[in-house]
Amino acid sequence: MLSLGLLALSASLGAPAGAATTYVDGISDQSLPAWDGGFYDSYFAGLFNDVWVNGPDSRITFARYVVQWNLFSGKYPKYISEFEAWLNDVTSIDLRPEIALTSYDGVYPDSPSEYRTRLEQILARASAMGHPVRYLEAWNEPNDQGAESASNAARFTNAASATCEADYGCTVIAGDFEDSPNVAGYEDQYVKDLDPVPVNWGVHPYYSVEEESEAPFANVREHLPNGGVGERIWFTEITARKCSDFGGNLVENGEVGQARRANWLVNTLLENVRPEHVFYYEFLLRERRQPSCESEGSDGALYTPSADPTEPDRPRLAASYIWGAGSTMGPYDDGRNAAFMPNAAQATLTGGR
């Protein structure tokens, strides 16, 4: 396995070319620093680097982290160590860091001014570490997980624009909406309160993937400025679940159902929408935890840990679709490319593709 501790820190931090993508090119995975108990000694981290990031057919370029908005208030030493570990780990394998702010504990900014002060602390710390944040989502999923009013979320975005681009050279990604049934009215108010209006927009197309329908995403796009024409849309977080009681409707359980939705995400939604970038959540749970519908809720992980820490972790059926079953990959001495090739069960989902 490649020793990650010996990887040179040579990340290219320039802006992306801006071309739309039809495949997953980013990872949104809070567990990354604790893969297999520790990133630098993790078999999976080595595989991830050798195949997904720096291999001959690599595709992952960005890494995303959802961070407590008032991280440096003195209340969250554990969160600070986890965030800094994540920054060190993702930049060690040449990934471009992108962050989203949120509240995990029900504490919210009292004003845009307070939000801006706390944001500046996060951006300044990342820069001081030598890992500047290049892309920023002002507030994660404000119409669901982030639980903020549309007006407040817009004001946070205004504050982020004033700070991020002028003082830290980063690009703001607005919105970050989940494509839920009630998003349209929320989105209209949010857009109304923006100043300035960014051109990069984040969407979490969970309803679209669960329902295998483009209609929920189309509803979000129609309520963007200019009806979405000319806007740069990022899928800042998405997964294909193994099991979920999503929106009150129980979707198909099991790895076959997860693989079918992953197939639809890559071969239908991404092909038709062609977003700027796509961040997948998640690859592997922390500390060798076994994913399950009971303990992890949505259970969208692409891999399950092996019983033996020295053995490869097992890819689920969905893994090759997220990688891209049609990709050509060079040989690996330990057979790592086999982890991403479709098997008979997967072929039945794609007509032998």
N, C-alpha and C positions, 0 to 999 in steps of 0.2 A: 504494500500500500504506500502511496505517496505520503511522505512526512509533511504535514501541513505546516509544522513549525519552521521548515526550511524554505517555504515559499517566499519569494521576494515580494515586497509590497510595491507593486508597479501598476496600481489601478489607474486606468484612464478615466479622469473625472470630467472630461469634456461633455458637452451636450450631445444627446443622441441625434442621429441623422434626421429623425422626424418621420421616417417612412412607416407606414402602417404594417402591422404584423398579423400573421395568420397562425401563430403558435405562441405558447407560453414562453415569455422571455424574462420573467421576474419571479422571485420567491417571496411569499409573505408567510413567515414561519417563526413565531416567537420562541419555539423550542430549539432553534438551531444551535445556540451555545451549549446546550446540554444533550445533544444527540449522543446516544450510547453512553451517557454519563459525562461526556466531555468532548468538545469539538476536536481538539488536536490529536486525541488518541482514538477517535471514532472511525471504525471501518466505513460507516456510511458517509461520513464527511469526506473521506478520501475518494470514495466512489463518486459522490456528488461533484467534487472538483474535477476528477479525471474524465467524467463523462458529460455532465450537464454544463459545467462552467468552462473548463480549459481543455477539453478534448477536441479531436479533429472535427467533430460535428456538434460542437457546443452551441447552446442556445440561451442559457440564463445569463443575463447581464446586470440585472437590478436586484436589490434586496430591500424589503419593506419591513418596518417595525412600527407598531402602534404603542406610543409612549404616554405615560401619565403627564398631563399638561403642566402641572406644577411640580415636576420631578425634583427640582432643587429647592423646595420649600423647607427642607430639613426633616420631613416626615417619611421619606421613602428611601432609606439607605439600600435596601435590597433591590428596589427597582433601579437605582443608579448603577449598582454593580452589574446587573443583568443587561442594562442598556449599553454600558461601556464594553462589556464582554462581546455583545452582539456587534458593535462597531468594529472592534478589533478583529473579530472572526470573519465578517463578510468582506472587509477590505483586504484581509490577508489572502483572499482568493480572487481579488480583482473585481469584486462586485461594487456597483455604485449604490450608496446608501440613500434610501428614501424613507421619510418618517411621516406618521400621522399622529396628531394629538387627540387625546380623549380623556375621559374620567372613568376610572375603574371603581372608585369608592363613593360615588355620589356627590363629590365636592366639585363645584363648577366655578369658573371665573366670575367675579362680581361685576367686571366691566371689561371692555376691549383693552383698556390700559393695563389692567392686571394680566390679562391674557398675553399681551405683547411683552411685558416684562419677563414673564416666565418662559415664553418662547425664546427670547433673546438669550436667556441663560442656557437653554438646551443647545441652541445653535453655536453659542460661544464655546461651550464645552467640547462639542464635536470638532470644531475648528482647532481648538487648543490641542486636541489629541492627534491632529494631523489627518482627520477623517471628516472633512466638511460635508454637511448635508447638502445635496444638490437638488433634491426635489422634496416638496413639503405639501402634505394634505393638511389644511388648516384644522379640520375637525373630522374624525372618523365617523362615518355613517350617522350623521346627525339626526336622521329621521328614524333610527332604530337604536343600535348599540350606544351611540353617543348621546342620545336623549336630550337634544337641545332644540329650542324653538328655531324656526327658520330665520327670524330676524337676528337672533343671537349668533347663529352659525354664520350668517352673512357678515356680521360685524367682526367676528373672529377672522374671517377670510380677508376682510379689508385691512385689519391690523397685520395679518401675516404678509400681505402684499407690500405694505409699507416698510416692513422690517426685512423680510427675506430677500427680496430682489435688490433693494437699495444697499443694504449693509452686509449681506452674506453671500451674494451671488447665487442664490438658489431660485428655483422656479416653483411658483405656487400652483397646485392642482385644486381646483374649486369643486364644490359639490360633495363628492364621495357618497352619493345617494344609494341606498338600497332600492331596487326596482319594485317596491311593494305597491299594492293596489292604491294606497292613499298618497302616493308621492306627488302627483301633479299639482295639487293646491299648495303643498309645502314648497315645492320647487319654484312655483310662480312667485311666492312671497320672498323666497331666498334671492332669486335673481333681481327682483325689484330693489332690494336693499344693498346690492353690491356696488362698490365704487373703489377702485376700477373693476371692470368685468374681465376676469381672466379668459384665456382661450383654451386652457387645458382643464378638462373636466373628468372627475373620477366617478365611476359607476360600479356598484356591486350587483351583478346580474343574477342574484340567487334565485329569484322567482322564475326567471327565464330558463335557467338550467334545470331546476326541479320540475318545471312543467314542460320542458322541451318545447318552448314556444318563444318566438321573438317578440310577442306582443308586449310583455312587461318592459323590456328594454326600449322598445319603440316609443312607449308612453313617456319614458324619461327623456329620450332624445327630442321628442316633439316639443317639450317644454323648456329646452335649453334656449339661450339667445339665438335668434335667427332660425328657430326651428331645428337647431343642431347643425345647420349648413356652415361649413368652415370651422367648426369647433373640433378641437383635438380631444378625443374620448379615450380615456385610460380605463381598463378594467383593473382597478386598484386592488380588488380582492375577489376571488371566486374559488369554489371548490365543487367537486362532484361527490356527493355523500353516499356512503354505504347504506346508511339508514337515517331516517329523519321523519318526525311528525312535523312537517313544514307547513306553516300557515294553516294548521288545523287539518291538513290532508295528509294521511300516511302514504308516503311514496314507497316504491318497491324496495325492500330490504335486500341485502346481500351484495357480494362483489360484482355479480353480473349486472345488477341495476346501476351500481356505481359506474361500471365501465361503460354502460350504455349512455349515461348522462355525460361522462367524459368525452365519449365519441361525438355526441351531439354538440358539446361545447366547442371542440376543436374543428370538427368537419362541417358544422352548419353555422353556428353563431359567429365564430371567428372568421370563417370564410366570407360570410355575408356582411359583417359589420366592419372588419379590418380595423380594430382599434389601434391606437398608438402603441400601447404596451399592455401586457396581461400578467398579473401577479397571482400565482396559485397558492392556496392555503389548504392543506399543509403537506409536508413530505413525510416526516417521521416524528413521533412524539418523543418528549424528553425522557431521559434516564431509563430507557428501555421499557417504557410502559407499553402495554398491549392495548391497541385501540379497541373500543367496544361501544356499542350504542348506549349502554347503561352508564358507563363512567365518563365518556367523552361527548355525549350528546349527539352531535351531528355526525361524527366519525367520518371525516373526509380524508384521512391520511392515506398516502399512496403506498406506504411500506409498513410492514410489521416486523418488529425486532426478531432476530433468530434466537433460539434457545442458547446457542453457544456464542459468546461475545466475539469470538475470532472468526465466525462464519458470516457470510453475506446475509443482510436483511432481506426478507422476502417481498418482492414487488407484488402488489395486487394487480388484478386484471386491468384496472384503470391506468396503471403507470405508463404502459406503452403508448396509450392514446395521448396522454399529456406530453410525453416525450415526442411523439410523432411516429406512428408505425411505418410511415413511408420513408423515413430518413435512412440515409446510408451512413454506416458507421465503420470506422476502421477497426482492425482486430485489437483485442486486449488479451494479454497473456493469461489473465485470470478469468477470462470469459465474461467480463463485465457487460459487454454489449448484449449478451443474452438476456440480461435483466430487462431490456426494453423492447425485445422483439415479440410480436404477437404470437400467441399460441392458438390452438384449435378453437378454444372457447371464444377468444377474442375475434378470430376470423369470422365466426358466424355472425358477429354484430356488425361487421363492415362489408359483408359480401365477399370475403376473401381478400380484402385490401391489405 
